[in-house]
Amino acid sequence: MPAQIADHPAIASRARKLGLKASETLLDRSYHHAAMKGLPESWKRGRPDIVHFALMEALATPLFTSGDLDVYVHTYGNKIITVAGGLRIPKSYFRFEGVMASLFRDRTVKSDDGKKLLEMHDGTLEELVHDIEAERVVGLSSSGVQLSAEQVVAKNNTDRRVFVIGAFPKGHFSEKTTQLFSCTYSIHDSGLEAHVVIARLLYDCERLARM
């Protein structure tokens, strides 16, 4: 929760229902629309449900379960979330909300036997791309060059390729973000939801790997 709106009545009300401090709740437009009006780029923020859908899609794929896919989340506030291999994200949004609130508070979520499942640290997208030694950084945007998902995967068939998919409901990547991309593509002639883009790309990654 951004500090500048943590004392808004809409946020305090939601926090009481969850039994949390206002500062420890997730920013969610469904509940906090009135409080968000003054936030910079508010149209790109407050949709943890999009991240939930995206993670459920990516973490359920054979690529991830076989250890051939690494998944990261970069937040608006420059936090990097690292997802451990083999993680199964809660299918219930309310359980997911609780897990993410714990992650923002404690910086790590562990299993009962002490294994780290999710970790968070401060960092920009540029730093993440550098740290994982990406060879190709591929942006997916409705403003990109139109190709099929199959073509996008084939044209960027390297071991250390990174697909960057926006988990925001409106708008486009910032100029600072697009400068990191080796290329930017659109895989449909109209906008697609993030989890649909993920599903199509990862299916073609798997198919190419089998050829």
C-alpha positions as a Markdown table, in Angstrom:
| # | Residue | x | y | z |
|---|---|---|---|---|
| 1 | Met | 0.0 | 0.0 | 0.0 |
| 2 | Pro | 1.5 | 3.4 | -1.0 |
| 3 | Ala | 2.2 | 5.4 | 2.1 |
| 4 | Gln | 0.6 | 8.5 | 0.8 |
| 5 | Ile | -2.9 | 6.9 | 0.8 |
| 6 | Ala | -2.6 | 4.4 | 3.6 |
| 7 | Asp | -4.8 | 6.6 | 5.9 |
| 8 | His | -7.7 | 6.9 | 3.4 |
| 9 | Pro | -11.0 | 5.7 | 4.9 |
| 10 | Ala | -11.5 | 3.1 | 2.1 |
| 11 | Ile | -8.2 | 1.5 | 2.8 |
| 12 | Ala | -8.7 | 1.6 | 6.6 |
| 13 | Ser | -12.1 | -0.1 | 6.2 |
| 14 | Arg | -10.7 | -2.9 | 4.0 |
| 15 | Ala | -7.8 | -3.4 | 6.4 |
| 16 | Arg | -10.1 | -3.8 | 9.4 |
| 17 | Lys | -12.1 | -6.5 | 7.5 |
| 18 | Leu | -8.8 | -8.4 | 6.8 |
| 19 | Gly | -7.4 | -7.9 | 10.3 |
| 20 | Leu | -4.3 | -6.2 | 9.0 |
| 21 | Lys | -2.6 | -2.9 | 9.3 |
| 22 | Ala | -3.6 | -0.5 | 6.4 |
| 23 | Ser | 0.1 | -0.4 | 5.3 |
| 24 | Glu | 0.1 | -4.2 | 5.0 |
| 25 | Thr | -2.8 | -4.6 | 2.6 |
| 26 | Leu | -2.5 | -5.0 | -1.1 |
| 27 | Leu | -3.5 | -2.1 | -3.3 |
| 28 | Asp | -6.6 | -3.3 | -5.1 |
| 29 | Arg | -8.8 | -1.1 | -7.3 |
| 30 | Ser | -11.8 | -3.3 | -6.5 |
| 31 | Tyr | -11.7 | -1.9 | -3.0 |
| 32 | His | -9.6 | 1.2 | -3.2 |
| 33 | His | -10.8 | 3.0 | -6.3 |
| 34 | Ala | -11.7 | 6.2 | -4.4 |
| 35 | Ala | -8.3 | 6.3 | -2.7 |
| 36 | Met | -6.3 | 5.7 | -5.9 |
| 37 | Lys | -7.5 | 8.8 | -7.8 |
| 38 | Gly | -4.5 | 10.9 | -6.8 |
| 39 | Leu | -1.8 | 8.2 | -7.4 |
| 40 | Pro | 0.6 | 8.7 | -10.2 |
| 41 | Glu | -0.3 | 6.4 | -13.2 |
| 42 | Ser | -3.1 | 5.0 | -11.2 |
| 43 | Trp | -4.5 | 3.3 | -14.3 |
| 44 | Lys | -1.6 | 0.9 | -14.3 |
| 45 | Arg | -1.9 | 0.0 | -10.6 |
| 46 | Gly | -4.0 | -1.9 | -8.1 |
| 47 | Arg | -4.7 | -5.1 | -10.1 |
| 48 | Pro | -3.1 | -8.0 | -8.1 |
| 49 | Asp | -5.7 | -10.3 | -9.7 |
| 50 | Ile | -4.0 | -9.9 | -13.1 |
| 51 | Val | -0.7 | -11.1 | -11.5 |
| 52 | His | -2.6 | -14.0 | -9.9 |
| 53 | Phe | -4.0 | -15.2 | -13.2 |
| 54 | Ala | -0.6 | -14.8 | -14.9 |
| 55 | Leu | 1.2 | -16.8 | -12.2 |
| 56 | Met | -1.4 | -19.6 | -12.3 |
| 57 | Glu | -1.0 | -19.9 | -16.0 |
| 58 | Ala | 2.8 | -19.8 | -16.0 |
| 59 | Leu | 3.4 | -22.1 | -13.0 |
| 60 | Ala | 1.0 | -24.8 | -14.3 |
| 61 | Thr | 3.0 | -25.4 | -17.5 |
| 62 | Pro | 5.3 | -28.3 | -18.2 |
| 63 | Leu | 8.1 | -25.8 | -18.8 |
| 64 | Phe | 7.9 | -24.6 | -15.3 |
| 65 | Thr | 7.3 | -27.9 | -13.6 |
| 66 | Ser | 10.3 | -29.4 | -15.5 |
| 67 | Gly | 12.6 | -26.6 | -14.3 |
| 68 | Asp | 13.0 | -25.0 | -17.8 |
| 69 | Leu | 11.2 | -21.7 | -16.9 |
| 70 | Asp | 12.2 | -19.1 | -14.4 |
| 71 | Val | 9.4 | -16.7 | -13.3 |
| 72 | Tyr | 9.9 | -13.2 | -11.8 |
| 73 | Val | 7.5 | -10.4 | -10.9 |
| 74 | His | 8.6 | -6.8 | -11.1 |
| 75 | Thr | 6.3 | -4.3 | -9.3 |
| 76 | Tyr | 5.5 | -0.7 | -9.9 |
| 77 | Gly | 7.4 | 0.2 | -6.7 |
| 78 | Asn | 10.6 | -1.5 | -8.0 |
| 79 | Lys | 10.3 | -4.7 | -6.0 |
| 80 | Ile | 11.5 | -8.0 | -7.6 |
| 81 | Ile | 9.7 | -11.2 | -6.6 |
| 82 | Thr | 11.6 | -14.4 | -7.3 |
| 83 | Val | 9.4 | -17.6 | -7.7 |
| 84 | Ala | 11.0 | -20.8 | -6.5 |
| 85 | Gly | 11.0 | -23.8 | -8.9 |
| 86 | Gly | 8.0 | -26.1 | -8.5 |
| 87 | Leu | 5.9 | -23.6 | -6.6 |
| 88 | Arg | 2.1 | -24.1 | -6.8 |
| 89 | Ile | 0.3 | -20.8 | -6.4 |
| 90 | Pro | -3.0 | -20.8 | -4.5 |
| 91 | Lys | -5.9 | -21.0 | -6.9 |
| 92 | Ser | -8.1 | -19.0 | -4.5 |
| 93 | Tyr | -7.5 | -15.3 | -4.9 |
| 94 | Phe | -8.2 | -14.7 | -1.2 |
| 95 | Arg | -5.4 | -17.1 | -0.3 |
| 96 | Phe | -3.1 | -15.6 | -2.9 |
| 97 | Glu | -3.9 | -12.1 | -1.4 |
| 98 | Gly | -2.8 | -13.4 | 2.1 |
| 99 | Val | 0.4 | -14.9 | 0.7 |
| 100 | Met | 1.4 | -11.7 | -1.1 |
| 101 | Ala | 0.6 | -9.6 | 1.9 |
| 102 | Ser | 2.9 | -11.8 | 4.0 |
| 103 | Leu | 5.6 | -11.5 | 1.3 |
| 104 | Phe | 5.5 | -7.7 | 1.3 |
| 105 | Arg | 5.7 | -7.7 | 5.1 |
| 106 | Asp | 8.4 | -10.4 | 5.6 |
| 107 | Arg | 10.2 | -10.3 | 2.3 |
| 108 | Thr | 10.0 | -14.1 | 2.1 |
| 109 | Val | 7.5 | -16.9 | 2.2 |
| 110 | Lys | 8.6 | -20.3 | 3.3 |
| 111 | Ser | 7.1 | -23.8 | 3.3 |
| 112 | Asp | 6.5 | -25.7 | 6.5 |
| 113 | Asp | 10.0 | -27.4 | 6.1 |
| 114 | Gly | 11.7 | -24.0 | 5.7 |
| 115 | Lys | 12.1 | -24.0 | 1.9 |
| 116 | Lys | 11.9 | -20.5 | 0.4 |
| 117 | Leu | 8.9 | -20.3 | -2.0 |
| 118 | Leu | 8.9 | -16.6 | -2.7 |
| 119 | Glu | 11.5 | -13.9 | -2.1 |
| 120 | Met | 11.3 | -10.2 | -2.5 |
| 121 | His | 14.1 | -7.6 | -2.8 |
| 122 | Asp | 14.4 | -4.1 | -4.0 |
| 123 | Gly | 15.4 | -3.8 | -7.7 |
| 124 | Thr | 14.6 | -2.3 | -11.0 |
| 125 | Leu | 13.7 | -4.3 | -14.1 |
| 126 | Glu | 17.0 | -3.2 | -15.7 |
| 127 | Glu | 18.8 | -4.7 | -12.7 |
| 128 | Leu | 16.9 | -7.9 | -13.0 |
| 129 | Val | 17.6 | -8.3 | -16.7 |
| 130 | His | 21.3 | -7.7 | -16.0 |
| 131 | Asp | 21.4 | -10.1 | -13.0 |
| 132 | Ile | 19.9 | -13.0 | -15.0 |
| 133 | Glu | 22.2 | -12.4 | -17.9 |
| 134 | Ala | 19.5 | -12.2 | -20.5 |
| 135 | Glu | 20.5 | -12.6 | -24.1 |
| 136 | Arg | 17.2 | -11.4 | -25.6 |
| 137 | Val | 14.6 | -9.3 | -23.9 |
| 138 | Val | 11.3 | -9.6 | -25.7 |
| 139 | Gly | 8.5 | -7.2 | -24.9 |
| 140 | Leu | 4.9 | -8.1 | -25.6 |
| 141 | Ser | 2.6 | -5.2 | -26.3 |
| 142 | Ser | -0.4 | -4.3 | -28.5 |
| 143 | Ser | 1.8 | -1.5 | -29.9 |
| 144 | Gly | 4.5 | -4.0 | -31.0 |
| 145 | Val | 5.3 | -5.5 | -34.4 |
| 146 | Gln | 2.5 | -8.0 | -35.2 |
| 147 | Leu | 3.6 | -11.7 | -35.4 |
| 148 | Ser | 2.1 | -14.9 | -34.3 |
| 149 | Ala | 3.3 | -16.4 | -31.0 |
| 150 | Glu | 5.0 | -19.2 | -32.9 |
| 151 | Gln | 7.0 | -16.6 | -35.0 |
| 152 | Val | 8.0 | -14.6 | -31.9 |
| 153 | Val | 9.3 | -17.8 | -30.2 |
| 154 | Ala | 11.1 | -19.0 | -33.3 |
| 155 | Lys | 12.8 | -15.6 | -33.9 |
| 156 | Asn | 14.0 | -15.4 | -30.3 |
| 157 | Asn | 15.1 | -19.0 | -29.8 |
| 158 | Thr | 18.0 | -18.6 | -27.4 |
| 159 | Asp | 18.7 | -20.2 | -24.0 |
| 160 | Arg | 18.5 | -17.0 | -22.1 |
| 161 | Arg | 15.5 | -15.2 | -23.6 |
| 162 | Val | 13.2 | -13.2 | -21.4 |
| 163 | Phe | 9.6 | -12.4 | -22.2 |
| 164 | Val | 8.3 | -9.3 | -20.5 |
| 165 | Ile | 4.5 | -9.1 | -20.2 |
| 166 | Gly | 2.7 | -6.2 | -18.6 |
| 167 | Ala | 0.2 | -7.0 | -15.8 |
| 168 | Phe | -1.7 | -3.8 | -15.9 |
| 169 | Pro | -5.2 | -3.1 | -17.3 |
| 170 | Lys | -4.5 | 0.0 | -19.3 |
| 171 | Gly | -1.6 | 1.8 | -21.0 |
| 172 | His | 1.7 | 0.7 | -22.3 |
| 173 | Phe | 5.2 | 0.1 | -21.0 |
| 174 | Ser | 7.1 | 3.2 | -20.0 |
| 175 | Glu | 9.9 | 4.4 | -22.3 |
| 176 | Lys | 12.4 | 3.4 | -19.7 |
| 177 | Thr | 11.1 | -0.2 | -19.9 |
| 178 | Thr | 10.9 | -0.3 | -23.7 |
| 179 | Gln | 14.6 | 0.8 | -23.9 |
| 180 | Leu | 15.5 | -2.6 | -22.3 |
| 181 | Phe | 13.8 | -4.6 | -25.1 |
| 182 | Ser | 15.6 | -6.2 | -27.9 |
| 183 | Cys | 12.3 | -6.2 | -29.8 |
| 184 | Thr | 8.6 | -5.7 | -29.1 |
| 185 | Tyr | 5.8 | -7.8 | -30.6 |
| 186 | Ser | 2.1 | -8.0 | -30.6 |
| 187 | Ile | 0.7 | -11.6 | -31.1 |
| 188 | His | -2.8 | -10.6 | -32.0 |
| 189 | Asp | -4.6 | -7.7 | -33.8 |
| 190 | Ser | -6.4 | -6.7 | -30.6 |
| 191 | Gly | -5.2 | -6.6 | -27.0 |
| 192 | Leu | -5.0 | -9.8 | -25.1 |
| 193 | Glu | -5.0 | -10.4 | -21.4 |
| 194 | Ala | -1.7 | -11.2 | -19.8 |
| 195 | His | -2.5 | -14.8 | -19.0 |
| 196 | Val | -3.6 | -15.5 | -22.6 |
| 197 | Val | -0.3 | -14.1 | -23.9 |
| 198 | Ile | 1.6 | -16.3 | -21.4 |
| 199 | Ala | -0.3 | -19.4 | -22.4 |
| 200 | Arg | 0.3 | -18.9 | -26.1 |
| 201 | Leu | 4.0 | -18.1 | -25.8 |
| 202 | Leu | 4.8 | -20.9 | -23.4 |
| 203 | Tyr | 2.9 | -23.5 | -25.5 |
| 204 | Asp | 5.0 | -22.5 | -28.6 |
| 205 | Cys | 8.2 | -22.7 | -26.4 |
| 206 | Glu | 7.3 | -26.2 | -25.4 |
| 207 | Arg | 6.4 | -27.2 | -29.0 |
| 208 | Leu | 9.6 | -25.8 | -30.4 |
| 209 | Ala | 11.6 | -27.7 | -27.7 |
| 210 | Arg | 10.0 | -31.0 | -28.8 |
| 211 | Met | 11.0 | -30.5 | -32.5 |
